[in-house]
Amino acid sequence: MRQRGVTLVSQYLEKISGEALEEYQAIFRDIARRRNGVYALYRKDRLYYVGLARDLRGRLKTHLRDRHSRRWDRFSIYLTIGDDHTRELESLVMRIAQPAGNRQLGKFPRAQNLRREFAKRIRDLNKYHLDFMLGRQSPKVAASKKRRRKKGQPRQPVMSRWISKPLKLRATFKDRVLKARVRRDGRITFRRETFNSPSIAARRAIGRKRAVNGWSFWLYERAPGDWAKLNELRN
């Protein structure tokens, strides 16, 4: 989660004539020299090219002479603090707008492509509908009935109705990071122990005898690097 007060784009300048880049070089040098950011080139108000640079002034001067030189007449710049996210921001714009001047689409090296997951969920849903219409019992339900209930735990894993794949869990307690994992069947594994309830797993993790709300205690990895409270799965 981004901290309050921290921003990605710190300053920007939009739809400026390319002629101004040459005529007012001193002004533009003071604004953009050795500054990180993303830039966009336009031709007749249509997006032509998107790029990123660690020196925006130098990159735009290059585009006045290279293969793009006569294919744009206006530009925008978006100055960033550091360059941690500029490549992903550039990729995002390229994939959405697909400018004519960009030869390749951007990539998200640490992001998950949900296409396969989306297709799997469609297949699972269709199979469930088919089993229901034919009066068949799904393997998942049949297997859950055969499990033996551990003393003091719910009959079935509480989370089994909200997940379709394994999940990573984590929590912070007394400056320590606690890690757990949700199996595909909804059971939670923590330090080689298995639990059917996130609250019971949380209580065991912090060594308390009284009740703990595991849905607010644990965070789950909603997407690579994106952690959210477990309770969001039920909303």
Protein Blocks (a to p, Z undefined) as FASTA:
>chain_A
ZZehiafblbdcehiafklmmmmmmlmmmmmgopacdddddeehiafbdcddfblklmmm
mmmmmmmlmmcfbdcddddehjklmmmmmmmmmmmnopaklmbdcddfkbccfklmmmmm
mmmmmmmmmmmmnopacfklmmmmmpccdehiafbdfklmmccbdcdddddeehiacddd
ddfkopaceehiacfbfklmmmmmnopabdcdfklmpccdfbghiacdfklmmZZ
